[in-house]
Amino acid sequence: MAGNAQVYAGTVRAMDGTRRGGVFRRAAGEPGWKALDDGLPGDASVHAITVHPDDPDTVLLGTTKGAWRSRNRGDTWERLALPDPGADVWSIAIHPTDRKTLYAGYGPTGVYRSDDGGEHWTQLPDPRLPDRVHMTFPCRVMRLDVNPARPDEVWGCIEANGAMKSRDRGEHWEDCTADLLRFAAQEKYKSRIVSQTEVEGMLDGHALALSAAAPGSVFLANRMGLFRSDDGGAHWADIEVGRFSPLTYGRDLRVSPHDPRVMYAALSPAFTSHDGGVFRSDDIGRTWRRFDHGVKADNTMMGVAIDPHDGRHVCGVSKSGQVFVTRDGGDSWSETRLPDGAGDCYCVACG
């Protein structure tokens, strides 16, 4: 399959077992999706898919049953030897310059690190964040990213407990959430669905990204929109993406690996909705425009991915399993649906 870019989509198993979790793959020109279940537990839900930026044959998964690796684009899987092999893993990040360094975020809030490409893993110290929001699920590390300007600086966002950073590869963590609470004093930022507090929405972190084009900044996507800090998380500003989009629920946020000025966001009205789209910024998040021309998502847009080997290949996925793909930089799009019986789709990757 060398040279033939693939699209991957991960699904969540329904609690009653009526819909399956797992990972599916499809290439351009193929008639349908292939379930990639050789080696994966049948009751696993897939939360994160990472295609290795240097080797498209290598794909990493974060699941409810631990982290997994394939060396043949998902044809077969091997379990990664995390300290807790069955950890509920929600994010996997590969260091932008040192490919041997990998991070995996899990719930309850914690991070593992590998210094040898995923062969061995260390459980990093407990971030010890204040317990601000009492959800019906354990808070989890939804996204990890490494500052390309400072290779030891690692950031994470938590559903639902804000953001944190480490200056020493995860050995110590700092809470970067306090200023997010300030927003919840205003009515438009208050949101409570399942917890005891209306700060829930501002702390409901879904994605986080850093760009080499803005080395002192970090970008955060949460239930209330897109936010930016230019001082290491001490203060946050609302990007006010509502100026450019009627969709403001931030589910995913990515920096292009081909141009650090370019960012993509998956936006929707809410976690449960009947609309969603992929948006693009060409100026490090200052302005945004709808990117997925002609696409009609039936519900929430849950993820966006950029092919690490081809910047014109971008994918988005809705919760119901609509996968939208452009291979010409957004000029045209195709839509396919995951097979009947697949569960809700939380993540997408391509490469």
Secondary structure per residue as TSV (DSSP state, phi and psi in degrees):
chain	resnum	aa	ss	phi	psi
A	1	M	-	360.0	9.3
A	2	A	T	-57.6	135.4
A	3	G	T	81.2	-2.6
A	4	N	-	-111.3	98.2
A	5	A	-	-63.3	137.4
A	6	Q	E	-108.7	157.7
A	7	V	E	-117.4	135.3
A	8	Y	E	-121.1	142.0
A	9	A	E	-135.8	136.0
A	10	G	E	-110.5	140.8
A	11	T	E	-124.6	161.4
A	12	V	E	-110.3	132.2
A	13	R	-	-72.4	132.0
A	14	A	-	-66.2	144.7
A	15	M	T	-61.3	-30.2
A	16	D	T	-89.4	3.8
A	17	G	S	79.2	4.3
A	18	T	S	-77.4	-20.5
A	19	R	S	-127.5	140.7
A	20	R	B	-91.8	145.1
A	21	G	-	-94.9	162.2
A	22	G	E	150.5	-163.6
A	23	V	E	-131.4	141.2
A	24	F	E	-125.0	152.4
A	25	R	E	-134.9	145.1
A	26	R	E	-151.3	140.2
A	27	A	E	-110.7	159.4
A	28	A	T	-56.8	132.1
A	29	G	T	89.5	-13.3
A	30	E	-	-76.6	147.6
A	31	P	S	-73.3	-23.1
A	32	G	S	-162.6	-169.6
A	33	W	-	-97.0	144.0
A	34	K	E	-109.7	127.7
A	35	A	E	-74.8	129.6
A	36	L	-	-106.4	82.9
A	37	D	-	-118.1	9.6
A	38	D	T	-74.5	102.7
A	39	G	T	106.1	-18.3
A	40	L	S	-84.9	145.0
A	41	P	-	-65.7	141.3
A	42	G	T	-68.0	-19.8
A	43	D	T	-103.0	17.6
A	44	A	-	-84.2	143.2
A	45	S	-	-105.7	140.9
A	46	V	E	-102.7	123.2
A	47	H	E	-106.5	-23.3
A	48	A	E	-149.4	139.4
A	49	I	E	-130.8	127.9
A	50	T	E	-128.3	118.4
A	51	V	E	-87.8	130.6
A	52	H	-	-62.4	129.6
A	53	P	S	-67.2	-19.5
A	54	D	S	-104.8	-20.3
A	55	D	-	-137.8	95.8
A	56	P	T	-64.1	-14.3
A	57	D	T	-70.8	-23.1
A	58	T	-	-95.3	122.5
A	59	V	E	-129.0	136.7
A	60	L	E	-115.5	141.3
A	61	L	E	-122.5	140.3
A	62	G	E	-107.3	128.1
A	63	T	E	-137.4	173.3
A	64	T	T	-69.3	-10.5
A	65	K	T	-120.2	37.6
A	66	G	E	99.9	-168.6
A	67	A	E	-110.6	145.7
A	68	W	E	-135.0	155.2
A	69	R	E	-134.3	140.8
A	70	S	E	-120.2	140.7
A	71	R	S	-105.8	5.7
A	72	N	S	-137.1	42.2
A	73	R	T	59.2	34.0
A	74	G	T	95.2	-0.2
A	75	D	S	-62.5	-39.2
A	76	T	S	-138.6	155.6
A	77	W	-	-127.8	148.1
A	78	E	E	-126.9	141.2
A	79	R	E	-75.1	134.8
A	80	L	-	-82.2	144.1
A	81	A	-	-85.0	66.0
A	82	L	-	-67.3	155.9
A	83	P	S	-53.9	-37.6
A	84	D	S	-112.8	99.4
A	85	P	T	-59.3	-23.1
A	86	G	T	-103.3	21.3
A	87	A	-	-60.5	151.5
A	88	D	E	-85.9	94.1
A	89	V	E	-95.2	127.8
A	90	W	E	-112.9	-11.5
A	91	S	E	-156.4	143.3
A	92	I	E	-136.6	126.8
A	93	A	E	-122.6	138.4
A	94	I	E	-105.7	131.1
A	95	H	-	-57.4	137.6
A	96	P	S	-68.9	-21.4
A	97	T	S	-122.9	-30.3
A	98	D	-	-109.1	93.4
A	99	R	T	-67.8	-13.5
A	100	K	T	-74.3	-18.9
A	101	T	-	-94.4	121.4
A	102	L	E	-126.4	149.0
A	103	Y	E	-126.5	143.4
A	104	A	E	-130.6	126.6
A	105	G	E	-102.3	141.5
A	106	Y	E	-140.8	177.9
A	107	G	E	-125.0	145.5
A	108	P	T	-57.1	160.7
A	109	T	T	-45.2	115.4
A	110	G	E	-170.5	167.1
A	111	V	E	-139.1	138.0
A	112	Y	E	-107.3	153.6
A	113	R	E	-133.3	140.6
A	114	S	E	-116.3	136.2
A	115	D	S	-107.3	6.4
A	116	D	S	-135.6	37.7
A	117	G	T	77.1	14.6
A	118	G	T	105.6	2.2
A	119	E	S	-74.1	-41.0
A	120	H	S	-131.5	149.6
A	121	W	-	-133.9	148.2
A	122	T	E	-118.8	136.5
A	123	Q	E	-81.4	119.3
A	124	L	-	-79.8	160.3
A	125	P	-	-58.4	148.9
A	126	D	-	-57.3	126.0
A	127	P	-	-62.0	-21.9
A	128	R	-	53.8	50.0
A	129	L	-	-77.1	147.3
A	130	P	-	-57.5	143.8
A	131	D	-	-87.8	85.0
A	132	R	-	-89.5	-35.4
A	133	V	-	-123.6	128.2
A	134	H	-	-101.3	98.1
A	135	M	-	-90.6	174.9
A	136	T	S	-85.3	3.4
A	137	F	S	-138.9	159.1
A	138	P	-	-67.2	137.0
A	139	C	-	-60.0	146.6
A	140	R	E	-140.7	155.4
A	141	V	E	-83.2	103.7
A	142	M	E	-80.5	-27.9
A	143	R	E	-153.2	141.3
A	144	L	E	-124.4	144.6
A	145	D	E	-150.4	152.4
A	146	V	E	-109.5	136.8
A	147	N	-	-70.2	115.5
A	148	P	T	-64.6	-19.4
A	149	A	T	-88.4	-19.1
A	150	R	S	-136.7	94.5
A	151	P	T	-63.7	-16.9
A	152	D	T	-92.5	-4.2
A	153	E	-	-92.4	120.1
A	154	V	E	-120.3	137.4
A	155	W	E	-119.3	151.4
A	156	G	E	-142.9	149.0
A	157	C	E	-118.4	148.7
A	158	I	E	-122.8	135.2
A	159	E	E	-101.8	105.2
A	160	A	T	-128.5	85.4
A	161	N	T	-150.5	32.1
A	162	G	E	82.5	-130.2
A	163	A	E	-143.6	156.1
A	164	M	E	-146.5	161.7
A	165	K	E	-144.3	157.7
A	166	S	E	-128.9	140.4
A	167	R	S	-97.6	-2.9
A	168	D	S	-135.9	48.1
A	169	R	T	62.7	30.0
A	170	G	T	92.4	5.1
A	171	E	S	-75.0	-28.5
A	172	H	S	-139.1	147.5
A	173	W	-	-124.9	148.3
A	174	E	E	-120.3	136.3
A	175	D	E	-76.9	127.2
A	176	C	-	-117.6	35.8
A	177	T	-	-107.9	-22.5
A	178	A	H	-53.6	-43.0
A	179	D	H	-72.2	-21.0
A	180	L	H	-65.7	-30.0
A	181	L	H	-65.3	-27.8
A	182	R	H	-58.5	-37.4
A	183	F	H	-62.5	-36.3
A	184	A	T	-68.3	-4.8
A	185	A	T	-74.2	-17.8
A	186	Q	S	-94.8	142.0
A	187	E	G	-57.6	-39.7
A	188	K	G	-69.5	-14.7
A	189	Y	G	-103.1	0.0
A	190	K	-	-80.6	135.3
A	191	S	-	-159.5	123.8
A	192	R	-	-135.0	125.5
A	193	I	S	-115.1	-49.9
A	194	V	S	-128.8	-7.7
A	195	S	S	-99.3	-167.8
A	196	Q	S	-96.9	2.7
A	197	T	-	-144.2	148.2
A	198	E	T	-82.0	1.8
A	199	V	T	-81.3	-3.5
A	200	E	T	-51.9	-45.8
A	201	G	T	-63.2	-41.6
A	202	M	T	-69.4	-24.0
A	203	L	T	-98.0	1.9
A	204	D	B	-83.7	73.4
A	205	G	E	-77.0	133.7
A	206	H	E	-116.5	-33.7
A	207	A	E	-154.7	156.7
A	208	L	E	-149.4	144.7
A	209	A	E	-148.9	149.2
A	210	L	-	-126.0	148.7
A	211	S	-	-129.3	139.8
A	212	A	T	-66.0	-19.3
A	213	A	T	-80.1	-11.5
A	214	A	S	-139.5	71.4
A	215	P	T	-63.9	-18.5
A	216	G	T	-98.7	8.7
A	217	S	-	-119.0	156.7
A	218	V	E	-136.5	144.6
A	219	F	E	-118.1	139.8
A	220	L	E	-131.6	134.7
A	221	A	E	-111.0	126.2
A	222	N	E	-140.1	-173.6
A	223	R	T	-58.2	-28.9
A	224	M	T	-95.8	-1.9
A	225	G	E	140.9	-149.6
A	226	L	E	-117.5	135.3
A	227	F	E	-131.4	158.7
A	228	R	E	-140.1	138.4
A	229	S	E	-120.9	134.3
A	230	D	S	-110.6	9.0
A	231	D	S	-135.9	41.1
A	232	G	T	72.7	24.6
A	233	G	T	90.4	1.7
A	234	A	S	-70.6	-36.4
A	235	H	S	-135.2	145.9
A	236	W	-	-124.0	149.1
A	237	A	E	-126.2	142.4
A	238	D	E	-76.2	123.1
A	239	I	-	-66.4	-20.1
A	240	E	-	58.0	55.8
A	241	V	G	-63.8	-16.7
A	242	G	G	-62.4	-15.2
A	243	R	G	-67.9	-22.7
A	244	F	T	-117.4	-10.8
A	245	S	-	-151.2	139.0
A	246	P	S	-74.6	-9.7
A	247	L	-	-99.9	121.8
A	248	T	-	-128.3	-6.0
A	249	Y	E	-72.5	112.6
A	250	G	E	-89.5	112.3
A	251	R	E	-103.3	-35.3
A	252	D	E	-141.9	154.3
A	253	L	E	-153.4	125.5
A	254	R	E	-138.4	145.2
A	255	V	E	-97.8	135.4
A	256	S	-	-63.2	132.0
A	257	P	S	-72.1	-6.2
A	258	H	S	-102.4	-22.5
A	259	D	-	-152.1	109.2
A	260	P	T	-67.9	-8.9
A	261	R	T	-81.1	-17.5
A	262	V	-	-95.4	130.0
A	263	M	E	-129.4	152.2
A	264	Y	E	-126.3	144.9
A	265	A	E	-135.7	142.0
A	266	A	E	-97.9	116.1
A	267	L	E	-123.1	147.9
A	268	S	E	-153.2	174.7
A	269	P	S	-71.9	-35.0
A	270	A	-	-170.3	176.0
A	271	F	S	-63.1	-37.7
A	272	T	S	-110.5	106.3
A	273	S	-	-153.7	179.9
A	274	H	S	-124.6	34.4
A	275	D	-	-160.6	163.0
A	276	G	-	171.6	159.1
A	277	G	E	-160.4	166.4
A	278	V	E	-103.4	127.6
A	279	F	E	-116.6	154.4
A	280	R	E	-131.6	141.2
A	281	S	E	-120.0	135.1
A	282	D	S	-105.5	6.4
A	283	D	S	-134.7	45.3
A	284	I	T	57.5	42.0
A	285	G	T	87.9	5.1
A	286	R	S	-75.2	-42.0
A	287	T	S	-131.2	155.5
A	288	W	-	-136.1	153.3
A	289	R	E	-144.4	152.8
A	290	R	E	-66.1	131.0
A	291	F	-	-106.8	-32.3
A	292	D	S	-89.0	68.5
A	293	H	T	-57.8	128.7
A	294	G	T	85.2	-5.5
A	295	V	-	-80.0	140.5
A	296	K	-	-128.7	100.0
A	297	A	-	-77.7	135.6
A	298	D	S	-74.4	-22.2
A	299	N	S	-157.9	-161.8
A	300	T	-	-56.2	132.5
A	301	M	E	-81.3	115.9
A	302	M	E	-96.7	-24.4
A	303	G	E	-155.4	157.1
A	304	V	E	-139.6	145.3
A	305	A	E	-143.9	146.4
A	306	I	E	-117.8	130.6
A	307	D	-	-61.7	122.6
A	308	P	T	-66.7	-11.8
A	309	H	T	-109.8	-6.1
A	310	D	-	-154.0	104.2
A	311	G	T	-67.1	-13.4
A	312	R	T	-85.7	-8.2
A	313	H	-	-100.0	106.2
A	314	V	E	-130.4	143.5
A	315	C	E	-130.8	150.4
A	316	G	E	-134.7	157.8
A	317	V	E	-141.9	138.6
A	318	S	E	-94.6	163.3
A	319	K	T	-61.5	-31.5
A	320	S	T	-82.5	1.8
A	321	G	S	95.2	20.3
A	322	Q	E	-79.8	126.3
A	323	V	E	-112.7	122.4
A	324	F	E	-108.9	132.2
A	325	V	E	-135.1	133.9
A	326	T	E	-120.3	137.7
A	327	R	S	-116.8	8.8
A	328	D	S	-129.7	33.0
A	329	G	T	72.8	23.5
A	330	G	T	100.1	-3.3
A	331	D	S	-66.3	-36.8
A	332	S	S	-141.5	154.3
A	333	W	-	-134.2	149.1
A	334	S	E	-118.5	154.2
A	335	E	E	-129.3	132.0
A	336	T	E	-133.1	161.5
A	337	R	E	-117.1	144.7
A	338	L	-	-65.3	158.8
A	339	P	-	-60.2	152.7
A	340	D	T	-55.4	139.8
A	341	G	T	95.1	-11.1
A	342	A	B	-74.2	145.2
A	343	G	-	-78.0	-175.9
A	344	D	E	-56.9	143.4
A	345	C	E	-102.1	126.1
A	346	Y	E	-110.5	-15.9
A	347	C	E	-152.6	155.6
A	348	V	E	-143.7	151.5
A	349	A	E	-151.0	159.1
A	350	C	E	-148.4	154.2
A	351	G	-	155.4	360.0
